[in-house]
Amino acid sequence: MNTAVEHSQAPKRFTLSPWRVFLKYLRGDYGLAITTWIFGAGFALAAEWLNFVAEKGPWHWLLFSGICVVQAFTIPFAVTFAALKYKGPKIWAISAPILAIASGYTWALALPSYIIAVKKVIVVL
C-alpha cells in the first residue's frame, strides 16, 4: 500500500500550543470581537488580578509586568490585523484599532517606570 495515501487520510490531531494561539492572536485570526474583548479586555482583567497577587512578592510582580508589557505592545497589532479582516460595520473596523493603538501608547509611556521598578525588584531578589 502507498504510505503517502494512508498518511494523508489519517485524522488530524488537535494540539493547542501557546505559541500557535499567540501567533493566531497576533495575526488577528480570531476575529475582531474575540481579539478585542477576550485578548484585550480579558487580559486587562487578568492583569488587574495579577496586580492584586503581585503584592505577595517580587516574582509575582515580575510576572505581572511581563504579561502587561507583552499584551500592551501586541494588542494594537492584533486588533488592527483583525480589523482589516472584519466584514461587519466599518465603524467597528475603524474605531477598534484607534482605541487599541491609544491603549498601547499609554502603556508605552509607562514603560520607563516599569523598567525602573523591575530593576528595583531584581536588586531585592
Stockholm file with secondary structure:
# STOCKHOLM 1.0

chainA/1-125         MNTAVEHSQAPKRFTLSPWRVFLKYLRGDYGLAITTWIFGAGFALAAEWLNFVAEKGPWHWLLFSGICVVQAFTIPFAVTFAALKYKGPKIWAISAPILAIASGYTWALALPSYIIAVKKVIVVL
#=GR chainA/1-125 SS CCHHHHHHTSCCCCCCCHHHHHHHHHHTTTCHHIIIIIIIIIHHHHHHHHHHHHTTCHHHHHHHHHHHHHHHHHHHHHHHHHHHHCCSCHHHHHHHHHHHHHHHHHHHHHHHHHHHHHHHHHHHC
#=GC SS_cons         CCHHHHHHTSCCCCCCCHHHHHHHHHHTTTCHHIIIIIIIIIHHHHHHHHHHHHTTCHHHHHHHHHHHHHHHHHHHHHHHHHHHHCCSCHHHHHHHHHHHHHHHHHHHHHHHHHHHHHHHHHHHC
//
